[in-house]
Amino acid sequence: MPATTPRPASFYVSLPKVDLHRHLEGSLRLRTMLEVGRALGMDLPGTSQLRDLVQIGPTEPFTFVNFLSKFQTLRLFYRSPEIIERITREAIADAAADNVRYLELRFTPVALGRAESFPLRDVIDWVVQASQAASAELGIKTRLIASVNRHESPELAAQVARLAAERITDGLIGLDLAGNEADFSALLFSDVIKEARQAGLYITLHAGEWGGAGNVSEAIAQLGAQRIGHGVRVLEDPQATLLARERQIPFEVCITSNYQSGVVPAQNAHPLARMLALGLNVTINTDDPSISQICLSDEYRRACEELGLSLSQLKSCVLAAARAAFLPDDEKAALVSELEAGFPAR
């Protein structure tokens, strides 16, 4: 599909947006890391060397191992309630500055608490409180998703899910299973996921990113996922594609991340346009904006100018994200109306 005519960057910034897949731990500002590190007396390298440790550079290997390695350094910074609250506020502020009207920010309580052995309950409350305050101040609707990793125990995941379910009325509305799907099965978490849904949490599962299409089918048919994180390898199996199309499961696609983590061989080879052509329910998101050095406006531009989506198709993806939001039906309808009113005709 040919790329569309380039537009100024300001055009994409002006578009109203929805981001359903953004990790708090992948959203730290480099400037904040430097300030926090100096205040804590951490032995940090210079700015350019730190950037190499926490962001993807153009000459690095684009593999999931390298991508995940960035979190090892990032997790050194979560050293106080004030820091965790600050990075939460800043992640929401950065989304608001990019004209994101609705944000679902996912965070991993275990990762945030590990450096100082903070209780999970406290970590979750710090993120919830900071999110509520920042959203009210900045005028952006934000909901939170608690994320657990496949390489950790189902017992730990169950603890996070129970704590999350206690805070549904505070805007913590979902559970996410993330991490290395190439080496760890999601089926070990089936009871946790079932209990989370029964408790009222929405479910989104990473699948079909670093694992094949079978993981997408498994997430939908066996684990009851209501959305799929990434899922771009679904096209490797016609039956998995058919299942996703029939059920209209929303896919949380992240173009730059999928390239940088080695899921697709080249950015212009991303299957987003093919997924749309096959009738899949596709949304466009950031994943880890700081690690990838992007914002959602950049992803919208790439979708149009590198992958060939028309403005009408982009609008459809944005509205699809609104309809896939983990919100009550009346709030989704209001969000759709707001986005339609703010999207240009051409």
N, C-alpha and C positions, 0 to 999 in steps of 0.2 A: 504494500500500500504506500503510495507516495506521501512524503511529508507535506504538511500544509505550509502556507506562506508564513514566514516568521513575523511575530508581533513583538512589540516592545515588552520588556520584562514587567513594566508597570501594568500592562493589560492583565497578565496572569495574577499579579498581586491583587488587583481590583476585584477578581472573581470571588463570590462567596463560596466557602469551602466546608467540607466535612472530612474529618480525619478519624477513622475508626480503629486505626492500628498504629499507635505511637507508644514506644516504650519510654518510660521516665528515665530509666538507667542509660538509655542511649540519647538523651536530650540535654546533657550537661554542657553549658557554655564553657569554652576553653578558658576564657577570662576568669570565670568563677573558680575553675579548678586551680588556676595559678594563685588567686587570692586566698582560697581556702588552704592550699598547700603551704603558702608562706605564713599564714596566721597560725597554723598548727606546727610549724617548724619541720615540715616534711622535707625530705631530701629529694627535691624535684629537679629534673633536668631543665634546660632552657626551653623557651616557648616552642621552638621548632622541633626539638627532640620530644617534648611532651606531646605535641601534635601527632608525631609518628606513633606514639604509644596508644592514643585514644581515638584517632581518626584514620580513615582509609585514604592512602595516598595513591597517585596514579601509577606508580611503579611497583606497588606491592602485589603479591600473588592474590588473585581474587578467588579465595576459597573460604568455605565455612569455618575451617579451623582458624585461619587468620582473622576472619570477621569476629568470631567469638573471643579471640585473644584480647581484643580491645577492652572487654568487660573486666578482665583481670586487673587492669590498672584503674579503671573507673571505680571499682568497688573499694578502693583504698580511701576514697574521699568521704564516705558516709559515716562521719565520726561524731555527730551530735544531732540532737533534735533540730537545732537551728539550721544546720546545713541541709538536712533532709527537707525541711520546710522551705528553705530558700530554693533548692533546685526544683521543687514542685511548683512554686510560684513562677519561677523563670520559664519553666517548660510551658506553662499555660500562657504566660505573657508573650512568649515567642509565637505561639499559635495564634493568639489574638492579633498580633501585629501583622500576621500573614492573612488576615481576614478569614480565619477559620471561625465559623459560626457555631459549630458543634464539634466537641472533642471528646473522644473516649481515650483516656490516658491509662495505660496499663503499667503496673509496677509489680516488682517481685519482692515481697516483704522479707523473705529469707535473705536475699542478696543485700538489701538495705540494712538489715540488722546484724549481718555477720561480723563486720570489722570490729564492733564494740560489744558484741553479744547482747544487743538490745532485745527486749521481749517483743515478739511478733505483734502482740496487741498494741503496744505503744507505737511501734513503727507505723502500723496501719492508721492509727489515730492521728499521728503527725501528718501523714499524707492527706487524709480526709479533711482535716481542719485547714491545712494550707490550700487545698483545692477549693474548698468552699469560699474561703476569704478571697482568693485570687479571682475566682469566677465572678463573684459579686462585684468586685472592684472593677474588673475589666469588661464586664458585660458579655462574657462568653459562656455558653452553656457547656458544662463539663461533667462527665460521668467517669467513674473509675472502674477498672477491671483488675482484680488480683490475679497475678500470674504465678504459676508453679512450674518447675522444671522437671523434665522427664528423667534426668539422671539422679534425682533425689527421691526419697522414699514416698510411697503413697500415704503413709502415716503423717508425714510432715505436710503433704498436700491437703490432707483431710483437716488438719488443724487450721491451715490458712483458709480453707473453704468455710469452715464453721465461723471463724472470726469475720470473714467477709459477709456471710449471710446475716450476722447480727447488725450489720451496718448498711443494709439495703436502703433504709429510709434516709441515710446520710449521703446517698449518691454512689455507694460502692455496689454496682449492680451486676457484675459478671465475674466469671472465672475463666482463666486462660491456661492452657497447657502448652508450654514452649520448650525450647532447648533442642538438643541433638536428637532429631528423629531418625537419623541414619543408624544409630546404635542402640536406641532405647525405645521400647514399645509403649504405645499409649494405652494398650489394653490393661496394663497393670493398674491404671487409674480409673477403670470403668465404674467401680463402686463409689469412688470419690465424686466423679462427674454426675452419676445418678443421684446421689444424695444432695449435691449442690443444686441440681435442677429442682428437686423436690422442695428444697428450702427457699426457692424463688430466685436463684441466681441464673442469669443468662450464661450460655456456654459458647465460647469460641476456642477452636483448637488449631494450633499450627500443624499443618499437614501438606504434603506435596510440595515441600520446599527443598529440603535436603534428603527427603525420602521420596519414593515413587508414587504413582497414581493410586496404588493399592492403599496407601495411608489415607488418601482422601475418601475413598469408598468406606474404609473402616471408620473414619471419623463421623461420616454421615449415617451409615447404616447400622453400625454397632455401638457407637458412643453417643449418638444423638446431638452432634454439633449443630448449633443454629447458625454459625458462620464458620468459614475456613480462613485461617491466617495463611496468606500467600496462595498455596494451592495451584501454582502455575504448572506443575508437572501432571496435572489431571489429564492433559491432552495426550499423554503417553498411552492411555487406555480408553478406547471408545466406550466401554461399558461404564467406566467411572465418569466419563464426560456425560453420558446419557443420564446417569443417576443424578448428577449435579444439576443438569438442565431440567429434568423432570421435577425435581424438588425445588428448583430456583434458590439453591443455597447461595448466599452472598459470599463472594471471594474478596478478601482484603489484600489486594495486590499492591506491591511496593516495588516500583520499577527499578530504581537505582540500587536498592538493597539486593534485589534478585540478581543483578549483574555483579555487584561487588562481592557477594558471598558465593559466587560461582554457580548459581542455579542456571543462569543463561550464559551462553558463550560470548555474547556481545550485546550492548545496550539496544542496538537497533534490531536485534533478533528476539526481543522480548515477545512472548505470545499474547500480550494483552489484546491486540486487535483480532487475533484468531479466536480468542476466547469469546469476544463480543460477537464475532461473526457466527459462531456456533450456538449462540443464544444463551450463554452463561451470564449469570448475574454478577457483574464485576464492579468493584469500587476501587478507588485509587487513594493510596495512603503513603505515609512517610517511613514507618518502621522506626529507624533510629536516626533522626535528622542531624544530630551532632556528629555521630560516627561517619555518616555519609556526606556531611557538609552540604546539606540541602535544606529546603523548606518545601511545603506542599505546592507552592507556586512553581517551583522547579519541576516537580513531577507532572503537573498539568501541562507545562510547556513541553516536556519530553513526550508526553502522550500525543500531543498534537503535532509537534514539529519534527519529531524523530520517528514516531510510530504511526503517524498519519491519521489520527483521529480528527474528525471534524469537530467544530465547536458544538454542534448538536449532539454528537456522540459523547463529548466530554460532559456536557450538561446532563445527559442521561446517566452517566456514571456518578455524578455528584448527587443527583436526585435518588439514584439507587442506594447510595450510602445513607441518605436521610431515611429512606424507607427501611433500611436494614439496621438502623440505630436501635440500641437496646433501651427503648423508650416506650411509654404507653402510646396507644394509637393516636390519641388526640394531640399529643406533643409531636409525634412524627408528622402528622398532617400539617400542623402549624409550621414546622421546620421546612417541609416541602414548599409550602406557600411562600415563606420568607426567601428561600433560595431562588424559586422561580421568578419572584419579583426583582431580585438583584442580579439576575443573569442577563447579559446583553443578548439581543436578538441575533447579532452577527458579529 
